[in-house]
Amino acid sequence: MDGKVKKQKQHQQKHSGPKAEKKKAKKESGSAEEDERKRNPKAFAVQSATRMAKTFHRAQDIKTRKHHIPLVDRTPLKPPPVVIVVVGPPKVGKSTLIRCLIKNFTRQKLGDICGPVTIVSGKKHRLTFVECNNDINTMIDLAKVADLVLMLIDASFGFEMETFEFLNICQVHGFPRIMGVLTHLDSFKNNKTLRKTKKNLKHRFWTEVYQGAKLFYLSGMVYGEYQTQEVKNLGRFISVMKFRPLVWQTSHPYVLVDRMEDLTDPDKIRTDPKCDRTVSLYGYLRGTHLKNKGQVHIAGVGDFQLSDVNFLPDPCPLPDAQKKRALNEKERLLYAPMAGVGGVVYDKDAVYIDLPASHVNQQQVCAREV
C-alpha cells in the first residue's frame, strides 16, 4: 500500500424498471400531502376546536365584506377618460401635483393648469385632471362628476374645513373613490413627531372615508417638484384602480366641458355687448344618451335648450390596436385646450397651430445652418 485510499464505488441510480417508474409517477403527480393524509390522518386532524371556529369565522367575515349589490355598468367599449378631481385647501400643492402627474405619464411639462387636462396613460386608459377651487359651488359640481378624488392634506396643519365640506358633499351625491395625499412632510424636523402625525392623520382619514383607505405621503420637493419615485408610485395606483358605477352618473347624461367657443357674430357683440350669445361646448359625453333639442343645465349659468348635438373625432384618441407592451413617446398624448395645449385650435377668423418648443428650436437651428 502506498498510502492511497481506495475510491468508493458510486451508486448507480435506476432509470428504468417498475421501481423507477413508480418514483417518476410520484414526482410528477406531486400528491405527497395526500399520501401523508392517508398514511397519518391524526397529524392533519383538528387540534383545537376553538382555533378552528375562529379561523372559520374570520374567513366568512372576509367573504361577507366582499358582498355588494350588482350594478349595471353602462360604460362603452371605448370608455371616456376617468375624471380625477384634485381637492384641497389653498397652498397645499394641487397644481404642482397635477403638473408632476402629467409629466410622469406624458414626459411633457405643463405651465399653467387651466381647465380640464386629458392625457393618455395606457393602451386602454385615459385620465382627465381637474383642479377644484375652494368655493362650495365648484365642489358640488365636481363631486357629481368625479370618478376619483385626490384629497390633498397639509400634514403640518392637519385637516381643514374644505376637506370635511367636500367629504359631506360627496356623501350626498354618491361617494366616489377617494385617495388621500399628505404634503409638506419636509416641515417636520423630528422623525418621531413625523411618524406620530402620519399615524394620527391616517386614522382620522379612515374615520371619514373607510377603514384601509389609501393615504400617500409626498415627503418633500426637489427643484419645485415632488420626488419622481413617489409620483410614479401614485400614478401606478391611479392607473390600476377600478371604479364602481355611481347611481347619479349612470342615470344622467353629463358632459365635462374641456373646450368652449363663442360663435356669436362679432358685429352683434360690438353693437350690444349684453346680447344673447351662441356658444359651442365640447367634451366627452358620460352617463346615458344626450337627446337633441333637449333641456340641459349649465353649472353656474342656468337651464338652456340644446340647438344641436354632433359627434366629433376624438381629440385625444387611444393608441392603435396593434399588439405591444407599452406606449411610445408619440402616443403619450396631452390634450388641454383651455391651457393652450392640444394640436390645432380653430378660431372664427384664423387657424393657429401649436408647436412644441423643441420643434421650434430645431427649425431655428436648421435655418441657421442653411
C-alpha positions as a printed Julia matrix, in Angstrom:
370×3 Matrix{Float64}:
   0.0    0.0     0.0
   1.42   3.39   -0.96
  -0.98   5.42    1.23
  -3.72   5.84   -1.38
  -7.33   5.38   -0.21
  -9.44   3.15   -2.4
 -12.27   5.17   -4.04
 -15.77   4.04   -3.12
 -17.95   2.9    -5.98
 -20.77   5.39   -6.69
 -24.4    4.33   -6.51
 -25.91   3.73   -9.95
 -29.45   5.13   -9.89
 -32.01   3.11  -11.83
 -33.66   4.87  -14.76
 -35.9    2.02  -15.87
 -37.94  -0.71  -14.33
 -41.08  -0.73  -12.13
 -39.47   0.99   -9.12
 -38.08   3.86  -11.24
 -41.45   4.27  -12.98
 -43.21   4.42   -9.61
 -40.82   7.14   -8.35
 -41.24   9.12  -11.56
 -45.07   8.98  -11.36
 -44.98  10.09   -7.72
 -42.71  13.03   -8.56
 -44.92  14.18  -11.47
 -48.22  13.91   -9.59
 -46.91  15.92   -6.63
 -49.51  14.39   -4.31
 -47.16  13.97   -1.37
 -49.54  15.75    1.03
 -52.47  13.49    0.06
 -50.36  10.41    0.72
 -49.33  11.85    4.08
 -53.0   12.46    4.94
 -53.84   8.83    4.13
 -50.84   7.45    5.99
 -51.13   9.64    9.09
 -54.65  11.16    9.38
 -54.23  12.21   13.04
 -51.49  14.69   12.12
 -53.92  16.58    9.87
 -56.94  16.43   12.2
 -58.37  19.45   14.07
 -56.16  20.02   17.1
 -58.22  22.83   18.65
 -61.95  23.33   18.09
 -61.76  26.96   19.33
 -58.99  27.85   16.91
 -60.86  26.14   14.06
 -64.01  28.15   14.86
 -62.06  31.44   14.9
 -60.43  30.62   11.55
 -63.82  29.76   10.04
 -65.44  32.98   11.36
 -62.58  35.1    10.03
 -62.82  33.52    6.57
 -66.59  34.1     6.49
 -66.18  37.74    7.62
 -63.73  38.42    4.77
 -66.11  36.73    2.31
 -69.11  38.76    3.58
 -67.23  42.07    3.28
 -66.84  41.41   -0.44
 -70.6   41.11   -0.97
 -72.09  44.03   -2.91
 -75.25  44.88   -4.8
 -74.61  44.29   -8.53
 -74.99  47.44  -10.64
 -75.39  47.8   -14.4
 -72.19  49.16  -15.94
 -73.12  51.31  -18.94
 -69.51  52.16  -19.82
 -68.95  51.82  -23.61
 -66.24  49.64  -25.18
 -64.04  52.71  -25.64
 -64.61  54.42  -22.3
 -64.3   58.19  -21.83
 -61.37  59.41  -19.71
 -61.53  58.86  -15.96
 -62.27  62.16  -14.18
 -59.75  62.8   -11.38
 -60.57  65.79   -9.18
 -57.72  67.24   -7.08
 -59.18  68.79   -3.92
 -57.56  70.64   -1.05
 -57.22  73.93    0.81
 -55.16  76.82   -0.64
 -51.35  76.5    -0.89
 -51.39  72.74   -0.33
 -49.81  71.82   -3.71
 -52.73  70.94   -6.02
 -51.32  72.49   -9.22
 -47.84  71.09   -8.5
 -49.24  67.57   -8.06
 -51.19  67.77  -11.37
 -48.07  69.02  -13.19
 -45.95  66.2   -11.72
 -48.53  63.52  -12.64
 -48.8   64.89  -16.21
 -45.0   64.83  -16.51
 -44.94  61.26  -15.15
 -47.44  59.99  -17.75
 -46.63  62.09  -20.85
 -42.99  63.27  -20.36
 -44.23  66.83  -21.03
 -44.21  69.88  -18.78
 -47.36  71.97  -18.49
 -47.04  75.54  -17.24
 -50.45  76.82  -16.13
 -53.21  74.4   -15.15
 -56.32  75.95  -16.68
 -59.45  73.83  -17.09
 -59.54  70.03  -17.55
 -56.33  68.33  -18.75
 -56.76  64.98  -20.58
 -53.86  62.55  -21.05
 -53.37  59.02  -22.4
 -51.96  56.97  -19.52
 -52.02  53.5   -21.1
 -53.18  51.35  -24.0
 -56.81  51.46  -22.81
 -56.75  54.22  -20.2
 -57.16  57.99  -20.34
 -57.26  60.41  -17.42
 -58.77  63.89  -17.08
 -57.34  66.0   -14.24
 -59.43  68.86  -12.83
 -58.36  71.21  -10.05
 -61.14  72.06   -7.58
 -61.39  75.67   -6.39
 -62.22  76.47   -2.8
 -65.84  77.53   -3.23
 -68.85  75.38   -2.41
 -70.46  75.63   -5.87
 -67.39  74.19   -7.63
 -67.18  71.44   -5.01
 -70.83  70.42   -5.56
 -70.45  70.38   -9.36
 -67.22  68.35   -9.34
 -68.41  65.9    -6.64
 -71.17  64.78   -9.04
 -68.84  64.01  -11.98
 -65.7   62.75  -10.16
 -64.61  59.12  -10.58
 -61.58  59.53   -8.31
 -60.77  62.26   -5.8
 -57.18  63.05   -4.79
 -57.61  64.76   -1.43
 -54.52  66.8    -0.54
 -53.9   67.38    3.17
 -51.3   69.73    4.66
 -49.56  67.49    7.23
 -48.06  70.49    9.07
 -51.56  71.91    9.71
 -53.89  68.88    9.63
 -57.42  68.58    8.3
 -59.07  71.86    7.29
 -62.65  72.96    6.74
 -62.53  72.43    2.93
 -61.69  68.73    3.38
 -64.7   67.99    5.61
 -67.01  70.09    3.42
 -66.07  68.14    0.3
 -66.48  64.78    2.07
 -70.01  65.74    3.2
 -70.89  66.87   -0.34
 -69.65  63.52   -1.7
 -71.84  61.63    0.77
 -74.92  63.39   -0.63
 -74.22  62.88   -4.35
 -72.69  59.39   -4.26
 -69.3   58.61   -2.8
 -66.54  58.35   -5.48
 -63.18  56.67   -4.88
 -61.08  58.86   -2.56
 -57.31  58.73   -2.07
 -55.55  60.95    0.46
 -52.21  62.63   -0.23
 -50.16  64.13    2.63
 -47.93  67.06    1.64
 -45.5   69.41    3.45
 -43.91  66.49    5.3
 -40.48  68.13    4.92
 -41.5   70.76    7.51
 -41.05  68.13   10.28
 -37.52  68.04   11.69
 -38.1   65.28   14.25
 -38.75  61.75   12.86
 -40.72  60.68   15.94
 -43.14  63.62   15.56
 -43.47  62.84   11.84
 -44.39  59.18   12.48
 -46.92  60.15   15.15
 -48.52  62.79   12.89
 -48.75  60.34    9.99
 -50.46  57.75   12.19
 -52.98  60.25   13.65
 -53.88  61.71   10.24
 -54.21  58.23    8.72
 -56.68  57.06   11.38
 -58.65  60.33   11.17
 -58.83  59.9     7.38
 -60.03  56.31    7.8
 -62.79  57.54   10.15
 -64.08  59.93    7.47
 -63.76  57.64    4.42
 -63.44  53.91    5.29
 -61.03  51.65    7.12
 -57.96  50.98    4.99
 -58.38  53.93    2.58
 -55.18  54.69    0.66
 -53.12  57.57    2.04
 -49.95  58.57    0.17
 -47.04  60.55    1.56
 -45.18  63.13   -0.55
 -42.11  63.6     1.63
 -40.62  66.72    0.04
 -39.87  68.76   -3.07
 -36.8   68.8    -5.32
 -36.43  71.83   -7.64
 -40.09  72.79   -7.2
 -41.44  69.28   -7.97
 -42.35  66.24   -5.89
 -39.93  63.31   -5.85
 -40.11  61.21   -9.02
 -40.43  57.8    -7.36
 -43.29  58.92   -5.1
 -45.21  60.46   -8.03
 -44.59  57.3   -10.09
 -45.98  55.17   -7.25
 -49.1   57.35   -7.01
 -49.54  57.23  -10.8
 -49.31  53.43  -10.77
 -52.11  53.19   -8.18
 -54.27  55.59  -10.24
 -53.72  53.51  -13.42
 -54.81  50.17  -11.94
 -57.72  51.45   -9.85
 -61.19  50.03  -10.56
 -64.33  52.13  -10.2
 -67.89  51.2    -9.25
 -70.63  52.87  -11.33
 -72.4   55.53   -9.24
 -76.21  55.78   -9.5
 -76.34  59.51  -10.29
 -73.7   59.23  -13.02
 -75.25  56.18  -14.71
 -78.78  57.66  -14.73
 -77.94  61.16  -16.1
 -76.22  62.3   -19.3
 -73.49  64.83  -18.49
 -70.58  66.47  -20.3
 -67.44  67.81  -18.62
 -66.67  70.7   -20.98
 -62.97  70.98  -21.88
 -63.3   73.47  -24.76
 -65.66  76.39  -25.41
 -66.12  78.69  -28.41
 -68.25  81.81  -28.83
 -69.91  81.66  -32.28
 -71.81  84.96  -31.94
 -71.41  87.48  -34.78
 -68.63  89.98  -33.75
 -70.67  92.94  -35.1
 -73.56  91.94  -32.85
 -71.27  91.9   -29.81
 -69.75  95.26  -30.78
 -73.16  96.97  -31.02
 -74.66  95.24  -27.96
 -72.14  93.68  -25.51
 -75.01  92.17  -23.46
 -76.72  90.39  -26.39
 -77.62  86.67  -26.31
 -74.61  84.56  -27.26
 -74.39  81.43  -29.41
 -71.89  79.16  -27.68
 -70.38  75.83  -28.79
 -69.31  73.46  -25.98
 -67.02  70.44  -26.47
 -66.4   67.47  -24.2
 -66.77  63.71  -23.64
 -70.35  62.53  -23.01
 -70.74  60.29  -19.98
 -73.7   58.53  -18.41
 -76.81  57.96  -20.57
 -77.63  59.28  -24.07
 -77.94  63.04  -24.64
 -81.04  63.91  -26.68
 -81.04  66.58  -29.36
 -83.15  69.71  -28.65
 -83.28  68.64  -25.0
 -83.08  70.75  -21.85
 -79.68  70.98  -20.16
 -78.34  72.73  -17.09
 -75.03  74.6   -17.37
 -73.43  74.87  -13.94
 -73.39  78.43  -12.67
 -75.39  79.78  -15.64
 -78.83  78.14  -15.75
 -81.16  75.96  -17.85
 -80.98  76.05  -21.66
 -82.25  74.15  -24.69
 -79.75  72.43  -26.96
 -79.69  73.7   -30.54
 -77.75  70.74  -31.96
 -75.66  67.75  -30.81
 -72.92  66.29  -33.03
 -70.3   63.53  -32.9
 -66.73  64.75  -33.37
 -63.41  62.92  -33.9
 -61.69  62.03  -30.65
 -59.17  64.83  -29.88
 -57.19  62.54  -27.56
 -57.55  59.05  -29.12
 -56.37  55.78  -27.65
 -53.33  54.19  -29.37
 -53.7   51.8   -32.33
 -54.96  48.26  -31.84
 -51.69  46.53  -32.75
 -50.15  44.35  -30.04
 -47.42  45.99  -27.96
 -46.3   46.11  -24.37
 -46.05  49.88  -23.83
 -46.77  53.27  -25.39
 -44.14  55.04  -27.44
 -43.44  58.74  -26.97
 -45.66  59.86  -29.88
 -48.69  58.12  -28.34
 -48.28  59.78  -24.94
 -50.86  62.43  -25.79
 -51.78  65.53  -23.81
 -54.98  67.48  -24.52
 -55.7   70.7   -22.6
 -57.38  73.31  -24.86
 -58.03  75.8   -22.04
 -54.31  75.69  -21.2
 -53.35  76.13  -24.88
 -52.18  72.54  -25.47
 -53.8   70.21  -27.97
 -52.91  70.47  -31.66
 -54.96  72.72  -33.94
 -57.19  75.42  -32.43
 -59.9   76.81  -34.71
 -60.92  80.43  -34.3
 -63.56  82.47  -36.11
 -61.09  84.36  -38.33
 -57.87  82.31  -38.42
 -56.21  78.95  -37.77
 -53.41  78.57  -35.21
 -51.14  75.55  -34.9
 -49.45  75.0   -31.54
 -45.91  73.64  -31.93
 -43.82  72.3   -29.04
 -40.87  74.49  -28.05
 -38.37  71.77  -29.07
 -39.8   71.68  -32.62
 -39.44  75.46  -32.98
 -35.83  75.31  -31.73
 -34.98  72.58  -34.26
 -36.38  74.71  -37.1
 -34.33  77.71  -35.95
 -31.14  75.6   -35.84
 -31.83  74.27  -39.37
 -32.41  77.83  -40.64
 -29.06  78.97  -39.17
 -27.22  76.04  -40.77
 -28.74  76.84  -44.2
